[in-house]
Amino acid sequence: MKPFAHRTLLASVLLLQLLTAALAAAPWHAARQNTSGWQFMTPDERVEHQRLMRSFTTYQECKAYQKKHHTEMSERARRAGAILEASKESGCDKLRARGRLE
């Protein structure tokens, strides 16, 4: 490999590592891919959901809200003739892993 190509590859790998670390440190945010029932929420409900998720201090509070939210979204899905699939990840688990929840 030519020296310039080698340096460019090395710089790209280092940049990717720094970017990954920066994104991991960013605050959690609600989005279509990580929020159960996103498509059944109004824009204002989405903002409020994100605010609530960030406001919890304990894992138990977060999980209690999350359970209530999932139940409500499942009911909205049922009324719309859809089935709400279970989330693959838990916002509460992610917040706890980042040290945001006790």
KOLGU-4560 file (N, C-alpha, C; in nm, 3 decimals, padded with zeros to 5 digits):
<recs>
<n_xx: 00.084 n_yy: -00.117 n_zz: 00.000 ca_xx: 00.000 ca_yy: 00.000 ca_zz: 00.000 c_xx: 00.089 c_yy: 00.124 c_zz: 00.000 mol: A seq: 1 type: MET>
<n_xx: 00.051 n_yy: 00.224 n_zz: -00.076 ca_xx: 00.129 ca_yy: 00.347 ca_zz: -00.084 c_xx: 00.117 c_yy: 00.423 c_zz: 00.048 mol: A seq: 2 type: LYS>
<n_xx: 00.223 n_yy: 00.496 n_zz: 00.086 ca_xx: 00.222 ca_yy: 00.568 ca_zz: 00.214 c_xx: 00.102 c_yy: 00.662 c_zz: 00.230 mol: A seq: 3 type: PRO>
<n_xx: 00.066 n_yy: 00.734 n_zz: 00.124 ca_xx: -00.046 ca_yy: 00.828 ca_zz: 00.134 c_xx: -00.176 c_yy: 00.752 c_zz: 00.160 mol: A seq: 4 type: PHE>
<n_xx: -00.198 n_yy: 00.643 n_zz: 00.089 ca_xx: -00.320 ca_yy: 00.564 ca_zz: 00.108 c_xx: -00.323 c_yy: 00.504 c_zz: 00.249 mol: A seq: 5 type: ALA>
<n_xx: -00.208 n_yy: 00.460 n_zz: 00.297 ca_xx: -00.199 ca_yy: 00.404 ca_zz: 00.430 c_xx: -00.235 c_yy: 00.509 c_zz: 00.535 mol: A seq: 6 type: HIS>
<n_xx: -00.182 n_yy: 00.630 n_zz: 00.522 ca_xx: -00.212 ca_yy: 00.738 ca_zz: 00.617 c_xx: -00.360 c_yy: 00.778 c_zz: 00.610 mol: A seq: 7 type: ARG>
<n_xx: -00.414 n_yy: 00.781 n_zz: 00.490 ca_xx: -00.555 ca_yy: 00.815 ca_zz: 00.474 c_xx: -00.644 c_yy: 00.711 c_zz: 00.540 mol: A seq: 8 type: THR>
<n_xx: -00.612 n_yy: 00.585 n_zz: 00.523 ca_xx: -00.688 ca_yy: 00.477 ca_zz: 00.585 c_xx: -00.678 c_yy: 00.487 c_zz: 00.738 mol: A seq: 9 type: LEU>
<n_xx: -00.559 n_yy: 00.509 n_zz: 00.788 ca_xx: -00.539 ca_yy: 00.520 ca_zz: 00.932 c_xx: -00.617 c_yy: 00.640 c_zz: 00.988 mol: A seq: 10 type: LEU>
<n_xx: -00.612 n_yy: 00.753 n_zz: 00.921 ca_xx: -00.685 ca_yy: 00.871 ca_zz: 00.965 c_xx: -00.835 c_yy: 00.845 c_zz: 00.964 mol: A seq: 11 type: ALA>
<n_xx: -00.884 n_yy: 00.774 n_zz: 00.864 ca_xx: -01.026 ca_yy: 00.742 ca_zz: 00.856 c_xx: -01.070 c_yy: 00.653 c_zz: 00.971 mol: A seq: 12 type: SER>
<n_xx: -00.990 n_yy: 00.554 n_zz: 01.005 ca_xx: -01.022 ca_yy: 00.464 ca_zz: 01.115 c_xx: -01.025 c_yy: 00.541 c_zz: 01.247 mol: A seq: 13 type: VAL>
<n_xx: -00.928 n_yy: 00.628 n_zz: 01.268 ca_xx: -00.924 ca_yy: 00.708 ca_zz: 01.391 c_xx: -01.043 c_yy: 00.803 c_zz: 01.399 mol: A seq: 14 type: LEU>
<n_xx: -01.078 n_yy: 00.864 n_zz: 01.288 ca_xx: -01.193 ca_yy: 00.954 ca_zz: 01.284 c_xx: -01.322 c_yy: 00.879 c_zz: 01.315 mol: A seq: 15 type: LEU>
<n_xx: -01.335 n_yy: 00.760 n_zz: 01.262 ca_xx: -01.453 ca_yy: 00.678 ca_zz: 01.288 c_xx: -01.463 c_yy: 00.643 c_zz: 01.436 mol: A seq: 16 type: LEU>
<n_xx: -01.352 n_yy: 00.611 n_zz: 01.499 ca_xx: -01.352 ca_yy: 00.580 ca_zz: 01.642 c_xx: -01.392 c_yy: 00.701 c_zz: 01.724 mol: A seq: 17 type: GLN>
<n_xx: -01.342 n_yy: 00.817 n_zz: 01.690 ca_xx: -01.377 ca_yy: 00.940 ca_zz: 01.762 c_xx: -01.525 c_yy: 00.973 c_zz: 01.744 mol: A seq: 18 type: LEU>
<n_xx: -01.576 n_yy: 00.956 n_zz: 01.624 ca_xx: -01.716 ca_yy: 00.983 ca_zz: 01.595 c_xx: -01.806 c_yy: 00.887 c_zz: 01.672 mol: A seq: 19 type: LEU>
<n_xx: -01.770 n_yy: 00.761 n_zz: 01.677 ca_xx: -01.847 ca_yy: 00.661 ca_zz: 01.750 c_xx: -01.852 c_yy: 00.696 c_zz: 01.898 mol: A seq: 20 type: THR>
<n_xx: -01.741 n_yy: 00.736 n_zz: 01.955 ca_xx: -01.736 ca_yy: 00.774 ca_zz: 02.097 c_xx: -01.820 c_yy: 00.898 c_zz: 02.122 mol: A seq: 21 type: ALA>
<n_xx: -01.815 n_yy: 00.994 n_zz: 02.032 ca_xx: -01.893 ca_yy: 01.117 ca_zz: 02.049 c_xx: -02.043 c_yy: 01.088 c_zz: 02.043 mol: A seq: 22 type: ALA>
<n_xx: -02.084 n_yy: 01.003 n_zz: 01.951 ca_xx: -02.225 ca_yy: 00.970 ca_zz: 01.939 c_xx: -02.274 c_yy: 00.891 c_zz: 02.060 mol: A seq: 23 type: LEU>
<n_xx: -02.191 n_yy: 00.807 n_zz: 02.114 ca_xx: -02.229 ca_yy: 00.728 ca_zz: 02.232 c_xx: -02.248 c_yy: 00.818 c_zz: 02.353 mol: A seq: 24 type: ALA>
<n_xx: -02.179 n_yy: 00.929 n_zz: 02.359 ca_xx: -02.189 ca_yy: 01.020 ca_zz: 02.472 c_xx: -02.305 c_yy: 01.118 c_zz: 02.457 mol: A seq: 25 type: ALA>
<n_xx: -02.362 n_yy: 01.127 n_zz: 02.338 ca_xx: -02.473 ca_yy: 01.220 ca_zz: 02.314 c_xx: -02.595 c_yy: 01.178 c_zz: 02.394 mol: A seq: 26 type: ALA>
<n_xx: -02.683 n_yy: 01.275 n_zz: 02.426 ca_xx: -02.803 ca_yy: 01.238 ca_zz: 02.502 c_xx: -02.894 c_yy: 01.147 c_zz: 02.422 mol: A seq: 27 type: PRO>
<n_xx: -02.964 n_yy: 01.060 n_zz: 02.494 ca_xx: -03.058 ca_yy: 00.970 ca_zz: 02.430 c_xx: -03.170 c_yy: 01.054 c_zz: 02.372 mol: A seq: 28 type: TRP>
<n_xx: -03.220 n_yy: 01.016 n_zz: 02.257 ca_xx: -03.335 ca_yy: 01.085 ca_zz: 02.199 c_xx: -03.433 c_yy: 00.984 c_zz: 02.141 mol: A seq: 29 type: HIS>
<n_xx: -03.558 n_yy: 01.018 n_zz: 02.153 ca_xx: -03.662 ca_yy: 00.932 ca_zz: 02.098 c_xx: -03.663 c_yy: 00.946 c_zz: 01.946 mol: A seq: 30 type: ALA>
<n_xx: -03.679 n_yy: 00.835 n_zz: 01.879 ca_xx: -03.684 ca_yy: 00.835 ca_zz: 01.733 c_xx: -03.763 c_yy: 00.714 c_zz: 01.687 mol: A seq: 31 type: ALA>
<n_xx: -03.799 n_yy: 00.714 n_zz: 01.561 ca_xx: -03.879 ca_yy: 00.606 ca_zz: 01.502 c_xx: -03.818 c_yy: 00.469 c_zz: 01.530 mol: A seq: 32 type: ARG>
<n_xx: -03.686 n_yy: 00.457 n_zz: 01.521 ca_xx: -03.622 ca_yy: 00.327 ca_zz: 01.535 c_xx: -03.606 c_yy: 00.280 c_zz: 01.679 mol: A seq: 33 type: GLN>
<n_xx: -03.629 n_yy: 00.367 n_zz: 01.777 ca_xx: -03.611 ca_yy: 00.324 ca_zz: 01.915 c_xx: -03.729 c_yy: 00.354 c_zz: 02.008 mol: A seq: 34 type: ASN>
<n_xx: -03.843 n_yy: 00.392 n_zz: 01.950 ca_xx: -03.959 ca_yy: 00.426 ca_zz: 02.031 c_xx: -04.080 c_yy: 00.346 c_zz: 01.986 mol: A seq: 35 type: THR>
<n_xx: -04.128 n_yy: 00.262 n_zz: 02.074 ca_xx: -04.244 ca_yy: 00.179 ca_zz: 02.045 c_xx: -04.365 c_yy: 00.269 c_zz: 02.021 mol: A seq: 36 type: SER>
<n_xx: -04.433 n_yy: 00.250 n_zz: 01.909 ca_xx: -04.553 ca_yy: 00.326 ca_zz: 01.878 c_xx: -04.530 c_yy: 00.464 c_zz: 01.821 mol: A seq: 37 type: GLY>
<n_xx: -04.410 n_yy: 00.492 n_zz: 01.779 ca_xx: -04.375 ca_yy: 00.624 ca_zz: 01.724 c_xx: -04.477 c_yy: 00.670 c_zz: 01.621 mol: A seq: 38 type: TRP>
<n_xx: -04.517 n_yy: 00.579 n_zz: 01.533 ca_xx: -04.608 ca_yy: 00.616 ca_zz: 01.425 c_xx: -04.749 c_yy: 00.648 c_zz: 01.474 mol: A seq: 39 type: GLN>
<n_xx: -04.781 n_yy: 00.614 n_zz: 01.599 ca_xx: -04.913 ca_yy: 00.642 ca_zz: 01.655 c_xx: -04.912 c_yy: 00.763 c_zz: 01.748 mol: A seq: 40 type: PHE>
<n_xx: -04.801 n_yy: 00.834 n_zz: 01.752 ca_xx: -04.787 ca_yy: 00.950 ca_zz: 01.840 c_xx: -04.790 c_yy: 01.078 c_zz: 01.756 mol: A seq: 41 type: MET>
<n_xx: -04.846 n_yy: 01.184 n_zz: 01.815 ca_xx: -04.842 ca_yy: 01.314 ca_zz: 01.751 c_xx: -04.703 c_yy: 01.374 c_zz: 01.772 mol: A seq: 42 type: THR>
<n_xx: -04.667 n_yy: 01.474 n_zz: 01.694 ca_xx: -04.537 ca_yy: 01.538 ca_zz: 01.717 c_xx: -04.521 c_yy: 01.591 c_zz: 01.860 mol: A seq: 43 type: PRO>
<n_xx: -04.627 n_yy: 01.648 n_zz: 01.916 ca_xx: -04.618 ca_yy: 01.696 ca_zz: 02.054 c_xx: -04.599 c_yy: 01.581 c_zz: 02.152 mol: A seq: 44 type: ASP>
<n_xx: -04.665 n_yy: 01.469 n_zz: 02.129 ca_xx: -04.648 ca_yy: 01.353 ca_zz: 02.216 c_xx: -04.505 c_yy: 01.299 c_zz: 02.207 mol: A seq: 45 type: GLU>
<n_xx: -04.447 n_yy: 01.304 n_zz: 02.091 ca_xx: -04.309 ca_yy: 01.257 ca_zz: 02.075 c_xx: -04.212 c_yy: 01.343 c_zz: 02.156 mol: A seq: 46 type: ARG>
<n_xx: -04.232 n_yy: 01.475 n_zz: 02.151 ca_xx: -04.147 ca_yy: 01.566 ca_zz: 02.228 c_xx: -04.165 c_yy: 01.541 c_zz: 02.377 mol: A seq: 47 type: VAL>
<n_xx: -04.290 n_yy: 01.526 n_zz: 02.421 ca_xx: -04.318 ca_yy: 01.500 ca_zz: 02.562 c_xx: -04.260 c_yy: 01.366 c_zz: 02.606 mol: A seq: 48 type: GLU>
<n_xx: -04.271 n_yy: 01.266 n_zz: 02.521 ca_xx: -04.214 ca_yy: 01.134 ca_zz: 02.553 c_xx: -04.064 c_yy: 01.145 c_zz: 02.575 mol: A seq: 49 type: HIS>
<n_xx: -03.998 n_yy: 01.216 n_zz: 02.487 ca_xx: -03.853 ca_yy: 01.233 ca_zz: 02.502 c_xx: -03.821 c_yy: 01.310 c_zz: 02.629 mol: A seq: 50 type: GLN>
<n_xx: -03.898 n_yy: 01.416 n_zz: 02.659 ca_xx: -03.875 ca_yy: 01.492 ca_zz: 02.781 c_xx: -03.892 c_yy: 01.404 c_zz: 02.905 mol: A seq: 51 type: ARG>
<n_xx: -03.998 n_yy: 01.324 n_zz: 02.905 ca_xx: -04.022 ca_yy: 01.235 ca_zz: 03.018 c_xx: -03.910 c_yy: 01.133 c_zz: 03.035 mol: A seq: 52 type: LEU>
<n_xx: -03.870 n_yy: 01.072 n_zz: 02.925 ca_xx: -03.765 ca_yy: 00.971 ca_zz: 02.932 c_xx: -03.636 c_yy: 01.029 c_zz: 02.990 mol: A seq: 53 type: MET>
<n_xx: -03.607 n_yy: 01.152 n_zz: 02.957 ca_xx: -03.485 ca_yy: 01.216 ca_zz: 03.008 c_xx: -03.501 c_yy: 01.263 c_zz: 03.153 mol: A seq: 54 type: ARG>
<n_xx: -03.625 n_yy: 01.272 n_zz: 03.202 ca_xx: -03.648 ca_yy: 01.327 ca_zz: 03.335 c_xx: -03.633 c_yy: 01.224 c_zz: 03.447 mol: A seq: 55 type: SER>
<n_xx: -03.639 n_yy: 01.097 n_zz: 03.416 ca_xx: -03.635 ca_yy: 00.994 ca_zz: 03.520 c_xx: -03.497 c_yy: 00.986 c_zz: 03.583 mol: A seq: 56 type: PHE>
<n_xx: -03.499 n_yy: 00.955 n_zz: 03.713 ca_xx: -03.371 ca_yy: 00.939 ca_zz: 03.784 c_xx: -03.347 c_yy: 00.794 c_zz: 03.824 mol: A seq: 57 type: THR>
<n_xx: -03.454 n_yy: 00.713 n_zz: 03.826 ca_xx: -03.435 ca_yy: 00.572 ca_zz: 03.861 c_xx: -03.484 c_yy: 00.482 c_zz: 03.748 mol: A seq: 58 type: THR>
<n_xx: -03.423 n_yy: 00.368 n_zz: 03.741 ca_xx: -03.460 ca_yy: 00.267 ca_zz: 03.640 c_xx: -03.605 c_yy: 00.223 c_zz: 03.661 mol: A seq: 59 type: TYR>
<n_xx: -03.648 n_yy: 00.210 n_zz: 03.785 ca_xx: -03.784 ca_yy: 00.166 ca_zz: 03.814 c_xx: -03.887 c_yy: 00.266 c_zz: 03.762 mol: A seq: 60 type: GLN>
<n_xx: -03.863 n_yy: 00.395 n_zz: 03.782 ca_xx: -03.954 ca_yy: 00.499 ca_zz: 03.729 c_xx: -03.963 c_yy: 00.488 c_zz: 03.577 mol: A seq: 61 type: GLU>
<n_xx: -03.849 n_yy: 00.475 n_zz: 03.516 ca_xx: -03.841 ca_yy: 00.468 ca_zz: 03.371 c_xx: -03.917 c_yy: 00.346 c_zz: 03.318 mol: A seq: 62 type: CYS>
<n_xx: -03.892 n_yy: 00.230 n_zz: 03.378 ca_xx: -03.958 ca_yy: 00.107 ca_zz: 03.332 c_xx: -04.110 c_yy: 00.113 c_zz: 03.354 mol: A seq: 63 type: LYS>
<n_xx: -04.155 n_yy: 00.174 n_zz: 03.465 ca_xx: -04.299 ca_yy: 00.187 ca_zz: 03.490 c_xx: -04.364 c_yy: 00.273 c_zz: 03.382 mol: A seq: 64 type: ALA>
<n_xx: -04.300 n_yy: 00.386 n_zz: 03.349 ca_xx: -04.352 ca_yy: 00.471 ca_zz: 03.242 c_xx: -04.348 c_yy: 00.397 c_zz: 03.109 mol: A seq: 65 type: TYR>
<n_xx: -04.240 n_yy: 00.329 n_zz: 03.083 ca_xx: -04.225 ca_yy: 00.259 ca_zz: 02.956 c_xx: -04.333 c_yy: 00.152 c_zz: 02.939 mol: A seq: 66 type: GLN>
<n_xx: -04.364 n_yy: 00.080 n_zz: 03.045 ca_xx: -04.468 ca_yy: -00.021 ca_zz: 03.039 c_xx: -04.603 c_yy: 00.042 c_zz: 03.007 mol: A seq: 67 type: LYS>
<n_xx: -04.634 n_yy: 00.154 n_zz: 03.075 ca_xx: -04.759 ca_yy: 00.226 ca_zz: 03.050 c_xx: -04.764 c_yy: 00.276 c_zz: 02.905 mol: A seq: 68 type: LYS>
<n_xx: -04.653 n_yy: 00.332 n_zz: 02.859 ca_xx: -04.645 ca_yy: 00.383 ca_zz: 02.722 c_xx: -04.667 c_yy: 00.271 c_zz: 02.621 mol: A seq: 69 type: HIS>
<n_xx: -04.602 n_yy: 00.158 n_zz: 02.640 ca_xx: -04.616 ca_yy: 00.045 ca_zz: 02.547 c_xx: -04.759 c_yy: -00.006 c_zz: 02.545 mol: A seq: 70 type: HIS>
<n_xx: -04.824 n_yy: -00.010 n_zz: 02.661 ca_xx: -04.964 ca_yy: -00.054 ca_zz: 02.667 c_xx: -05.052 c_yy: 00.041 c_zz: 02.587 mol: A seq: 71 type: THR>
<n_xx: -05.032 n_yy: 00.171 n_zz: 02.606 ca_xx: -05.111 ca_yy: 00.270 ca_zz: 02.534 c_xx: -05.087 c_yy: 00.263 c_zz: 02.383 mol: A seq: 72 type: GLU>
<n_xx: -04.962 n_yy: 00.248 n_zz: 02.344 ca_xx: -04.931 ca_yy: 00.242 ca_zz: 02.201 c_xx: -04.987 c_yy: 00.113 c_zz: 02.138 mol: A seq: 73 type: MET>
<n_xx: -04.983 n_yy: 00.005 n_zz: 02.213 ca_xx: -05.041 ca_yy: -00.121 ca_zz: 02.163 c_xx: -05.191 c_yy: -00.106 c_zz: 02.141 mol: A seq: 74 type: SER>
<n_xx: -05.258 n_yy: -00.035 n_zz: 02.230 ca_xx: -05.401 ca_yy: -00.011 ca_zz: 02.215 c_xx: -05.429 c_yy: 00.077 c_zz: 02.094 mol: A seq: 75 type: GLU>
<n_xx: -05.349 n_yy: 00.179 n_zz: 02.074 ca_xx: -05.366 ca_yy: 00.265 ca_zz: 01.955 c_xx: -05.344 c_yy: 00.184 c_zz: 01.828 mol: A seq: 76 type: ARG>
<n_xx: -05.245 n_yy: 00.099 n_zz: 01.831 ca_xx: -05.216 ca_yy: 00.014 ca_zz: 01.714 c_xx: -05.335 c_yy: -00.078 c_zz: 01.687 mol: A seq: 77 type: ALA>
<n_xx: -05.387 n_yy: -00.139 n_zz: 01.792 ca_xx: -05.500 ca_yy: -00.230 ca_zz: 01.777 c_xx: -05.620 c_yy: -00.158 c_zz: 01.715 mol: A seq: 78 type: ARG>
<n_xx: -05.649 n_yy: -00.036 n_zz: 01.763 ca_xx: -05.760 ca_yy: 00.042 ca_zz: 01.708 c_xx: -05.738 c_yy: 00.077 c_zz: 01.562 mol: A seq: 79 type: ARG>
<n_xx: -05.612 n_yy: 00.090 n_zz: 01.523 ca_xx: -05.579 ca_yy: 00.122 ca_zz: 01.384 c_xx: -05.570 c_yy: -00.003 c_zz: 01.297 mol: A seq: 80 type: ALA>
<n_xx: -05.594 n_yy: -00.120 n_zz: 01.359 ca_xx: -05.588 ca_yy: -00.245 ca_zz: 01.283 c_xx: -05.446 c_yy: -00.294 c_zz: 01.260 mol: A seq: 81 type: GLY>
<n_xx: -05.355 n_yy: -00.252 n_zz: 01.345 ca_xx: -05.215 ca_yy: -00.292 ca_zz: 01.331 c_xx: -05.171 c_yy: -00.368 c_zz: 01.455 mol: A seq: 82 type: ALA>
<n_xx: -05.059 n_yy: -00.433 n_zz: 01.443 ca_xx: -04.998 ca_yy: -00.502 ca_zz: 01.557 c_xx: -04.865 c_yy: -00.433 c_zz: 01.584 mol: A seq: 83 type: ILE>
<n_xx: -04.847 n_yy: -00.391 n_zz: 01.708 ca_xx: -04.724 ca_yy: -00.323 ca_zz: 01.745 c_xx: -04.621 c_yy: -00.427 c_zz: 01.785 mol: A seq: 84 type: LEU>
<n_xx: -04.513 n_yy: -00.432 n_zz: 01.711 ca_xx: -04.407 ca_yy: -00.528 ca_zz: 01.742 c_xx: -04.328 c_yy: -00.481 c_zz: 01.864 mol: A seq: 85 type: GLU>
<n_xx: -04.279 n_yy: -00.574 n_zz: 01.939 ca_xx: -04.198 ca_yy: -00.542 ca_zz: 02.056 c_xx: -04.070 c_yy: -00.471 c_zz: 02.014 mol: A seq: 86 type: ALA>
<n_xx: -04.030 n_yy: -00.373 n_zz: 02.094 ca_xx: -03.906 ca_yy: -00.301 ca_zz: 02.065 c_xx: -03.787 c_yy: -00.394 c_zz: 02.083 mol: A seq: 87 type: SER>
<n_xx: -03.685 n_yy: -00.372 n_zz: 02.001 ca_xx: -03.564 ca_yy: -00.453 ca_zz: 02.010 c_xx: -03.471 c_yy: -00.400 c_zz: 02.119 mol: A seq: 88 type: LYS>
<n_xx: -03.490 n_yy: -00.273 n_zz: 02.154 ca_xx: -03.405 ca_yy: -00.213 ca_zz: 02.255 c_xx: -03.491 c_yy: -00.135 c_zz: 02.353 mol: A seq: 89 type: GLU>
<n_xx: -03.439 n_yy: -00.111 n_zz: 02.470 ca_xx: -03.510 ca_yy: -00.036 ca_zz: 02.573 c_xx: -03.439 c_yy: 00.094 c_zz: 02.601 mol: A seq: 90 type: SER>
<n_xx: -03.513 n_yy: 00.204 n_zz: 02.589 ca_xx: -03.454 ca_yy: 00.334 ca_zz: 02.622 c_xx: -03.407 c_yy: 00.338 c_zz: 02.765 mol: A seq: 91 type: GLY>
<n_xx: -03.482 n_yy: 00.274 n_zz: 02.854 ca_xx: -03.444 ca_yy: 00.270 ca_zz: 02.996 c_xx: -03.311 c_yy: 00.196 c_zz: 03.013 mol: A seq: 92 type: CYS>
<n_xx: -03.294 n_yy: 00.086 n_zz: 02.942 ca_xx: -03.167 ca_yy: 00.011 ca_zz: 02.951 c_xx: -03.052 c_yy: 00.095 c_zz: 02.898 mol: A seq: 93 type: ASP>
<n_xx: -03.077 n_yy: 00.168 n_zz: 02.790 ca_xx: -02.971 ca_yy: 00.252 ca_zz: 02.734 c_xx: -02.935 c_yy: 00.365 c_zz: 02.830 mol: A seq: 94 type: LYS>
<n_xx: -03.037 n_yy: 00.427 n_zz: 02.891 ca_xx: -03.010 ca_yy: 00.534 ca_zz: 02.986 c_xx: -02.934 c_yy: 00.482 c_zz: 03.108 mol: A seq: 95 type: LEU>
<n_xx: -02.970 n_yy: 00.363 n_zz: 03.155 ca_xx: -02.900 ca_yy: 00.305 ca_zz: 03.269 c_xx: -02.756 c_yy: 00.273 c_zz: 03.233 mol: A seq: 96 type: ARG>
<n_xx: -02.734 n_yy: 00.218 n_zz: 03.114 ca_xx: -02.598 ca_yy: 00.186 ca_zz: 03.070 c_xx: -02.510 c_yy: 00.309 c_zz: 03.061 mol: A seq: 97 type: ALA>
<n_xx: -02.570 n_yy: 00.424 n_zz: 03.033 ca_xx: -02.496 ca_yy: 00.550 ca_zz: 03.024 c_xx: -02.479 c_yy: 00.617 c_zz: 03.160 mol: A seq: 98 type: ARG>
<n_xx: -02.533 n_yy: 00.553 n_zz: 03.265 ca_xx: -02.521 ca_yy: 00.609 ca_zz: 03.398 c_xx: -02.621 c_yy: 00.718 c_zz: 03.430 mol: A seq: 99 type: GLY>
<n_xx: -02.726 n_yy: 00.732 n_zz: 03.350 ca_xx: -02.826 ca_yy: 00.835 ca_zz: 03.371 c_xx: -02.935 c_yy: 00.793 c_zz: 03.470 mol: A seq: 100 type: ARG>
<n_xx: -02.946 n_yy: 00.663 n_zz: 03.497 ca_xx: -03.048 ca_yy: 00.611 ca_zz: 03.589 c_xx: -02.983 c_yy: 00.532 c_zz: 03.701 mol: A seq: 101 type: LEU>
<n_xx: -03.038 n_yy: 00.542 n_zz: 03.821 ca_xx: -02.988 ca_yy: 00.464 ca_zz: 03.934 c_xx: -03.041 c_yy: 00.323 c_zz: 03.926 mol: A seq: 102 type: GLU>
</recs>
